[in-house]
Amino acid sequence: HRAVQEERYPEVLDLLGDLRAAASEAYARCQPSKRAEMRAVWIHTAFGVGKWGWERSIRHLKECGFNAILPNMLWGGVAYYNSDVLPVAPEVATRGDQVAECAKWCEHYGVELHVWKVNWNLGSQAPESFVAKLREENRLQKDPTGKEIKWLCPSDDRNFELERASMVELVRKYNIAGIHFDYIRYPGMEGCYCERCRSEFEERLGHKVENWPGEVLNGPYNQQWLQFRRDQIDRLVKAVSEEAHRVKPDIQVSAAVFGYWDSSRDSIGQDWVKWIDEGWLDFVCPMDYIPANESLRQLVTKQVQWVSGRIPLYIGLGEWRLRDVAHLIYQIKMTRELGAD
């Protein structure tokens, strides 16, 4: 108050900041802990937090109360471990097999390791020679105008096998708790309209589509086309889940998914409630990166109903989009109260 009266405004702001930090600390410390819940983070790098490496990263997470980690170890066109299926990132030669390194410290500190795979999307680190080979073999997606998209086309059996084998080899080769689908979808309505997709769709219809792709985008075959796209994504989830569980019955197969299932099944071919219906997922992680609390509440309420307690529902919160720690705590508390796991 005195600082305001004396117009020492920068000092006022500093004092208010200190008070806010103290209030957030108090708010955090008064929250009850919940027994038996997954507390996990996605890490979008194969090498741990910053320059820490995996030992310090896992130790720090464990000390902070986390019990699981989902690190991004492979894409559609590169792997950060000694893969027999995908091109191996050059860093592996100098920094070692990152799945093996992460798994070692997860076991040491008692943290579950769920290896995160970016499906279909080749990523920026895929070797150009590998991309060129895929292009020559007509294995990449095309948009409605015929322009290339650097994603694997899901209707190509060679791409299907590449995706399936790269995920299952992780289960065979490493002591991990689970494998985690991401980008298990099309990039959007823009993919894929390649000649193979057209041919296979026409075979399903039993006749040619004269106005391609107009008649599947907005014409009489739109609903059949949307189902065709879903089927391409579904078959990979099914195949990976069934084979992974044959190899290791207690493996957990999971997926990071778009929050709005009801629209995503059409827009990106991601029918994740069906994957639960069919028993292909052991838990699901909707990517609910929503700063507005009421919007998040409405969405999680729907998701709890869609999942109906059949498998754990772990809400992915976008911490980097929130105001502060108190905002994150509030959203965690909200999802608990709404029935998420």
VEXSE-432803 format. One line per 10 residues: number of its first residue (from 1); their letters; for each residue x, y, z of C-alpha. Coordinates in steps of 0.25 Angstrom, whole numbers, always signed. Example, Ala and Ser with C-alpha at 12.3 -4.5 7.8 and 13.67 -1.06 7.14 Angstrom:
<marros>
1 = as = +49,-18,+31  +55,-4,+29
</marros>
This chain:
<marros>
1 = hravqeeryp = +0,+0,+0  +11,+10,+4  +18,+6,-9  +6,+10,-17  +4,+23,-10  +19,+27,-13  +17,+23,-27  +28,+12,-27  +20,+4,-37  +31,-5,-42
11 = evldllgdlr = +33,-9,-27  +18,-11,-26  +18,-21,-38  +29,-29,-32  +22,-30,-18  +9,-34,-26  +17,-45,-33  +23,-50,-20  +9,-51,-14  +4,-58,-26
21 = aaaseayarc = +15,-68,-25  +13,-70,-10  -2,-72,-13  +1,-82,-24  +10,-90,-14  +0,-90,-3  -11,-95,-13  -2,-106,-18  +1,-111,-4  -13,-112,+0
31 = qpskraemra = -17,-121,-11  -20,-136,-7  -12,-146,-14  -20,-157,-21  -15,-171,-20  -13,-180,-32  -13,-171,-43  -4,-170,-55  +5,-157,-55  +12,-156,-68
41 = vwihtafgvg = +18,-146,-77  +20,-147,-92  +35,-143,-96  +36,-139,-111  +51,-143,-112  +58,-156,-111  +69,-150,-102  +62,-146,-89  +60,-132,-84  +69,-122,-90
51 = kwgwersirh = +83,-126,-88  +80,-134,-76  +81,-148,-82  +72,-159,-78  +77,-162,-64  +75,-148,-59  +62,-147,-66  +56,-159,-60  +61,-157,-46  +56,-143,-46
61 = lkecgfnail = +42,-147,-51  +42,-158,-40  +45,-148,-30  +34,-139,-34  +24,-151,-33  +23,-155,-47  +22,-170,-50  +21,-171,-65  +28,-165,-77  +24,-165,-92
71 = pnmlwggvay = +37,-161,-100  +36,-159,-115  +46,-170,-120  +42,-172,-134  +34,-166,-146  +29,-171,-159  +43,-169,-165  +54,-170,-154  +57,-177,-141  +66,-173,-129
81 = ynsdvlpvap = +69,-187,-126  +75,-199,-133  +64,-202,-142  +64,-214,-151  +52,-207,-159  +53,-192,-160  +65,-183,-163  +73,-181,-151  +76,-166,-147  +91,-163,-148
91 = evatrgdqva = +92,-159,-134  +90,-173,-129  +104,-176,-134  +110,-165,-124  +100,-165,-113  +95,-179,-113  +81,-186,-114  +72,-177,-107  +61,-187,-104  +71,-196,-97
101 = ecakwcehyg = +77,-184,-89  +63,-178,-85  +58,-192,-81  +70,-195,-72  +67,-182,-64  +52,-185,-64  +55,-198,-58  +65,-193,-48  +55,-182,-43  +42,-190,-44
111 = velhvwkvnw = +36,-181,-55  +28,-188,-66  +33,-186,-80  +22,-185,-92  +30,-182,-105  +23,-172,-113  +22,-174,-128  +18,-163,-138  +11,-171,-149  +10,-169,-164
121 = nlgsqapesf = +17,-155,-162  +32,-156,-167  +37,-145,-159  +48,-135,-162  +59,-144,-159  +56,-156,-169  +68,-158,-178  +65,-152,-192  +70,-164,-198  +59,-172,-191
131 = vaklreenrl = +48,-161,-195  +53,-162,-209  +51,-177,-209  +37,-176,-204  +34,-165,-214  +39,-174,-225  +30,-185,-221  +18,-176,-220  +16,-179,-205  +14,-164,-200
141 = qkdptgkeik = +1,-157,-199  -5,-148,-209  -15,-136,-206  -28,-134,-215  -19,-127,-225  -9,-137,-226  +2,-130,-218  +11,-139,-209  +9,-139,-194  +21,-145,-187
151 = wlcpsddrnf = +13,-155,-180  +12,-170,-183  -1,-174,-190  -8,-184,-180  -15,-191,-191  -1,-196,-196  +2,-210,-191  +17,-207,-190  +14,-195,-182  +5,-203,-173
161 = elerasmvel = +16,-213,-171  +26,-203,-168  +18,-197,-157  +13,-210,-151  +27,-216,-151  +34,-203,-145  +24,-203,-133  +24,-218,-130  +40,-219,-131  +40,-210,-119
171 = vrkyniagih = +32,-220,-111  +41,-231,-115  +54,-224,-112  +52,-216,-100  +47,-216,-86  +36,-206,-87  +22,-204,-81  +15,-200,-94  +15,-194,-108  +8,-182,-111
181 = fdyirypgme = +1,-178,-124  +2,-163,-128  -2,-157,-142  -11,-169,-143  -19,-162,-154  -19,-155,-167  -13,-140,-167  -27,-135,-169  -37,-136,-180  -26,-133,-190
191 = gcycercrse = -20,-147,-190  -20,-157,-197  -25,-156,-211  -13,-164,-218  -16,-174,-229  -15,-186,-220  -26,-180,-211  -35,-177,-223  -33,-191,-228  -35,-198,-215
201 = feerlghkve = -48,-190,-212  -53,-192,-226  -51,-207,-224  -59,-206,-211  -70,-199,-219  -70,-208,-230  -69,-197,-241  -61,-185,-245  -62,-171,-239  -63,-162,-251
211 = nwpgevlngp = -61,-149,-244  -49,-151,-235  -48,-146,-224  -60,-138,-225  -70,-149,-223  -63,-154,-211  -61,-140,-205  -74,-134,-206  -82,-144,-215  -90,-157,-214
221 = ynqqwlqfrr = -79,-165,-209  -75,-156,-197  -79,-165,-186  -73,-178,-192  -60,-170,-194  -60,-166,-180  -62,-180,-175  -51,-185,-185  -41,-175,-178  -45,-180,-164
231 = dqidrlvkav = -43,-194,-168  -29,-191,-173  -25,-186,-159  -33,-196,-151  -26,-208,-158  -12,-203,-152  -17,-201,-138  -23,-215,-139  -11,-222,-144  -1,-215,-135
241 = seeahrvkpd = -10,-217,-123  -12,-232,-126  +2,-235,-129  +8,-227,-118  -1,-234,-108  +3,-248,-114  +18,-245,-112  +16,-239,-98  +2,-241,-92  +3,-230,-81
251 = iqvsaavfgy = +8,-219,-91  +0,-207,-91  -5,-201,-104  -9,-187,-104  -12,-175,-113  -11,-160,-112  -24,-155,-119  -32,-143,-123  -42,-139,-112  -54,-138,-121
261 = wdssrdsigq = -56,-152,-125  -70,-150,-132  -64,-140,-142  -50,-146,-143  -55,-160,-148  -59,-152,-161  -48,-141,-162  -36,-149,-159  -41,-164,-159  -38,-166,-144
271 = dwvkwidegw = -49,-174,-139  -43,-176,-125  -56,-180,-118  -57,-192,-127  -43,-196,-123  -48,-196,-109  -60,-204,-113  -52,-214,-120  -42,-216,-108  -30,-211,-116
281 = ldfvcpmdyi = -26,-200,-106  -22,-202,-92  -23,-187,-89  -25,-174,-96  -20,-160,-95  -28,-149,-102  -20,-137,-105  -28,-127,-98  -19,-114,-99  -30,-105,-95
291 = paneslrqlv = -28,-92,-86  -42,-89,-84  -47,-97,-72  -62,-98,-76  -58,-103,-90  -49,-113,-84  -60,-117,-74  -70,-119,-85  -61,-127,-94  -56,-137,-82
301 = tkqvqwvsgr = -70,-139,-78  -73,-144,-92  -60,-153,-92  -63,-159,-79  -77,-163,-85  -70,-168,-98  -60,-177,-90  -70,-181,-80  -60,-187,-70  -56,-198,-80
311 = iplyiglgew = -41,-194,-80  -34,-183,-73  -36,-169,-78  -23,-161,-76  -26,-146,-80  -14,-139,-87  -13,-125,-82  -6,-114,-90  +2,-108,-78  +10,-99,-87
321 = rlrdvahliy = -3,-92,-91  -8,-89,-77  -6,-77,-69  +2,-83,-57  +3,-94,-48  -10,-91,-41  -17,-92,-54  -11,-106,-57  -14,-111,-43  -29,-106,-45
331 = qikmtrelga = -30,-114,-58  -24,-126,-52  -34,-125,-40  -45,-123,-50  -42,-136,-58  -41,-144,-46  -55,-139,-41  -61,-142,-55  -57,-156,-54  -44,-157,-62
341 = d = -33,-166,-58
</marros>
